Amino acid sequence: MLTTIIYRSHLHDHVPIKTLEDMVAKANSKNKNFDVTGILLFDGLHFFQLLEGPRDAVQGIYQRICQDARHHNLVELMHDFAPERRFGKVGMELFDLREHDKDTVLQAVLDKGTSRYQLTYKDRALQFLRTFVVARDKENYFEIPPANTWEFIADEADATELIDFADTLQDCRFAFQPIIDPFARRVTSYEALIRTPTGGSPQEYFSAFGGDAIYHADIQSKSLAFKLAYHLGIGDHRLSVNLLPMSLVAVPNAVDFLLEEIEASGLIPQQIIVEVTENEIISRSDEFAAEVRKLKAAGISLALDDFGAGFAGLSLLSKFQPDKIKIDREIIRDVHKSGPKQAIMHAIIKCCASLEIAVIAEGVEQAEEWMWLEAAGISQFQGFLFAYPLLNGFPSVAWPEIK
């Protein structure tokens, strides 16, 4: 199977440019041995490389490149399959863009194409090449520092926990996880995550219910979330609670119940954010929209959770105009080295900026993910990198500190 991988990267600061020819010579020999073609472009700072050949060989070479300390901020742009080679000569060919103008280098690359495969820029892989040479968006080439630039140490003394707090009318508990602005060193809100009495997952808790009973349990559980947040001293911070979208529709007077419980707990509607996930198809969308209007009219904010993971994210975004969206973990994971994910993130950020919708990155676990997302324009984060959820309590936050 013929595989094509395209990546870009930065030449690491500690690597002398004069060693580039030796690096290319060694790569040329190695690629020939594995029947792999390499087209390498270099502009004095950035690498852009197309690799094509047998699947296992290309993937093996690419993995070694990923581990090569000479490459920094390596981003995979394309991983695809093709019926035949674009470039027939195996080995490694270097095009130093500092020695060519844009038009001549593009033609020089095309001239290396196979005779039977007429190369044009309608080809997706070559569109990437052309963009790099002609229309590169330098703002997207973020120079994020290595992960070990930062340390994250939480002061456990800052945690607030109520070990014995329980509502005898409830068969659930809540763990709280902060949503933070790292550079401002500010907690923007806390999310209440439903758990079983022993700390089991939401799936485990809801598995005990069937039919519409799951929606009733979902709504009623929020009274405990409100009470616990108040007793933990949430103060002026905002509180996010998760709801299944159909809970607002299937449970009569659901919004009225929530408002009564908010007031009874000593909180106010303006500090509550209701998060609904797009993972469930909303079959009664008009009724759902009516309940959302009631929520917003009362002062409660709406957030779309796990945005990008479900069935109808863009449709929900246009129809219900949420105040916030939370990007799904699958898009966040390894975003610093995935070109497709970066393109998706840029599009989401631009769209939400136009609509004045706040964007939250959830599930952040790596310092590089946070640094890339921060550079892209996101300021609110949630994830294990900063704090794990704490059952019956507010955890301490591991704020980033430069070493």
N, C-alpha and C positions, 0 to 999 in steps of 0.2 A: 504494500500500500504506500502510495506516494504522499508524504506529509510535508506541509509548509508551516513553518513557524517564523513570525516576524516579531522582533523586540526592539526596544530602544533602551539606552542606558547612558549614564554619565561616566566619563573617565575619572577615576578616583584621583583626588588631589596629590596623593603621594606617588603617582605613577608618572615617570617622565615620558613625554610624548615621543621622544626618540626611540623608545623601546617598542613602539607600535609595529614597525616593520618586522621585528623579530617575532612578535606575537602573531602577526598575519602569516609569516612563513611557516611557523609551527602548525597553525590552524589549517593552512593549505595542505600540508602533508597529511595531517590527521583526517581531514575531510575526504581526501582522495582515497584513503584506506577504507573509509566507510561508505564510499559512493555518494557523498553529500556535496551539494553545491552551496557555497556561501557568497553572498553579495554584501559587502560591508561598506557603509558610508560613514564618514567621520568629518565633523566640522570644526575640530579643535577642542570640543568639549563633549559633544554627544556622539554616541554610536547609534547607528540604525543598521540592523542586519536582517537579511532574508536567508533562511536555511531551508533547503528542500532536498528530499531524498527518501530512502526507506524509513518507515515509521520509527522503528526501534533505534536506528542510528541517529536520526534527527533529535528524537527525544533525549537520548543519552548525551549527545553533544550539548544540547540546550541546558540540561541539568548541570553539567559541568560548568557552563558559562554562568549559571545562576550562583554557583558557589565560588566563582573567581573573584578574589578581592579587588581586582583591578576595575571591576564594574560596580557602579553605585547607582541606586535608584533605578534598578532594572524593571522594566514594565513590558509585559507580554501584550502585543497589539493584536495578533491574529494567530490562531491555531486551526489550520484547515487542511483539507485533502483535495487532491487534484488528479486529473487523468494522465497528465504528463508534465515534464519539467518545463518551466519557463526559461531556465538557463541550462544549457546542455553541458557546459564545461564544469566538471567536478573540481573541488578544491576551494580556494578562498580568493576572492578578488576584492581589492581595496580601492575605493574611490575617495580621495581626500578632497573634500569640497573647497578647501582653501586654495586649491590649485586650479579650480575650474569655475566658470560662471554657470549660472543655473541651467541655461539652455544646452551648453556643451556637455555637462555632466549627465543630464537626462538622456541625451542622444547617445552618449558613450555607454550608458547602462543598457539601453535598448539594443545597441549594436552587439551586445554580448548574448542576445537572445538566440534561441534555437531557430534554425531556418524553417522548420515545419510548423512552429508555433508562433504565429505572427503576433508580436507583443504590441499591445495598445494600452492606453491608460483607462480603458473600460474594464480591464482586469482589476479585481479588487485588491490583490496584493500590490500591484504596481501603483494603484491609487495611493496607498500608504506611502510608497516611495516618493511619489510626486509631491505629496503633502509635506513630507519631511524636507524636501529640497526647496520647494517653491513657496508654500503657504503655511509654514510651521507656526502654530499658535504658541509662542514662547511662554505665555502666561500659564500654560498647562504643564510646563516642564518644571515641576516643583523640585527644588533642591532641599529635600528633607534631610536633617542630620541623622546619624546612626541612632538606633534605639538606646544605646548605652549613654547617650548624651544626657538623658533624664533619669531621675530616680523617683519612685513613687512609694512613699512611706506614710502609712496612716497612723495617726495618734489615737489609739484605742480609747483613750480617756475621753474623747469627744463623742463616743457612742452613747446613745440613750436607749435603754431597754427596760421593758416591763415583763419580767419572766413569768409572773403569776397572773398577769392580766388575762381575763377570759370573760366572755359573755355566755352565761349558761343557756341562753336561748339559741346560741349559734353552734353549729358543728364544724366550724372552719376557723382558720387563723389567717393572719396576714404577715407577710414579710415586706419590708420597705427597702427600696433602692433609690438613691438620689439621682437626679438629673442635674448636671453641673455645667457651669461655665469655667473651664480650668484656668484660663489666663486671668479672669476677674476674681478667681478663688471664691466663687459664689454658688451656693445651692439654689437652683431656680425652682425646683419642685421635688416632691417625693412620689414615687409610684408605689401603690399598694398592690401587692401580688398575692392572690389567694392561694392558700395552702390547706392541707388537711390538718387536724389537730396535732399530728405527729410531724408536720413539716413536709408532707408529700406534695407532689406537683398539682397544678390546676387540673390536668387530665385525670389524675387519680381522684381528686375531689369530685369532679363532675361525673365520673363514671358511675357513681351511685344513683344517679337520677336518669329517668327516661322520659321521653315525650316533652311536653311543655314544662314539666317539673324542673328541668334544668334551667329554664329561663326564670322561673320563680325563685329558685335558689340563688341564681346569679344576682338578681335585683336585691333580694333580702339580705344577702351577705354584706352589702355595702354599708349597712347600718353599723356593723362592727368595724369596718375600715374607718369610717368617720370618727367613731368613738375612740378607737385606739390612737388615731393620729392626734386627736385633741389631747388625750392624756399623755402622749409622748412629748407634747409641747411644740406642735407644728407652728404655732404662732402665725406670722404673716406669710409663711411659705405656702405654695400651692400644692394641692394633692391631686394626683392622677389615679383614677380607678378604671379598671377594664370592664367593659360590658360586651356580651355577645350582641351583635346588631339586632337580632330578633327579640332580645329581651325587652327592648323598649316597645315592641309591637305586641308581643304575645302576652305580656303581663298588663292587665287593666290598670290604668292610673299609675304607671311606673314612674313617670316624671314627678307627679305629686308626692309619691312615696319617698323618692330621693330628696326632694326639697324639704319634706317634713323631718327626715332623718338628719339632714345637714344642719337644720336649725336646732334640733334637739341635742345635737352633739357639740354645739357651741361654735360651729363653723359658719361661713357665709358662702352663698352660691358662687360668688366671684372668684373664690380661691379653688374651686373644684374644676378639674378637667376630666371629661369622660372620653376614654379611649375606646374606639370600636375597631375591630380588626376587619380587614377586607377578605379574610379567608373563608367567610361564610357568605353564600349567595343570598342577597336580600330579595326575597320573593315578593314582598309587599312594600315596594319602595316608596309608594305614595304615603302610606301610613308611617313608614320610618321617617320620611322627610317631615311629616307633621310633628312627630315627637321631637325631632332635632330642633325644629323651630321653637317648641316649648322650652327645651333646654336652654337655648340661646337667649330667648326672651327673659328667662329667669336669671341670666347672668353666668350660666355654666358654659365653659368653653368645650369645643369638640376637637379631638385629635384622631387622625387615622393611624392606627398602629400597624406594624409589619408592612409598611407601604412597599409595594413591589413584589410581594409574595403570593398574592391571592388572585382572585378572578377579575376584579373590577376596579383596580386602584385609580386609573385615570378617570373612569366614569364617576366614581365617588368624589374625586377631587373637583370635578367640574360641577357636579350636581349639588353637593352639600357644603362646599366652601369651608373646610375645616380651618380652625385657628392654627393648628400645628399638624405636621406629619412626622412620623417616626420611621426612618428607613430600616427596612428589614435586615437582619443580621447576615443573611446570605449575600447581600450586596456589599455590606460593610467588610466582610471577611476578606483579608488580603487585598483590599482596594488599592493599596499603595503599589502593587505590582501587576495589576490587571487593567489593560487598556479599555476593554469593553465596560468594566465596572466604572472606571473613571469617566468615560463618556456619558454613562447613565447618570452618574452623580452630578456632573456639570449641567446636564439637561434638567434634572430635578431642581437643583439649586436655582437655576435661571428662571424656571417656570414659577417656582414658589416666591422668588423675589418679586416677580411681576404681579403676583396675587397677594403680596404681603402676608404670606403664610410662613410661620417659623418652621425650620427644619431641625430635627433632632436625630443624631446618629446613635442608634442603640446597639447593644451587643459588642461594644468596643473592647477588645482584649489585648491588642498589641499597640505599643507606643507608635510604631510606624503608621498604623491605621489612623490614630488620632492626629498625628502630625500632618498627614496628607489631607485629611478632611478639614482640619483647621486652616491649612493653606488654601483650600478650595473655597472657603467662606462659611463653614459651619462653626458655630460657637457653643452649641449645647450638646452634651454627650452623656451617655449612660452605658455602663458596662463594668465587667470585672476588673478592668485596668484601674478603675478609680474606686469602686466599692462593690462588694458582694451584697446581695439582699440579706437582711437580718430579720429573723422571725421575731415578731412582737417588738421591733425596735428600729431606730434610725442608726445605721452604721456610720462609723467614721469614714472620712474621705481621704484617699491617698492623692494629695495634690502634687502635680508635677513640679520638680525642682531641678534646675540645671546643676549638674555635678561640678 
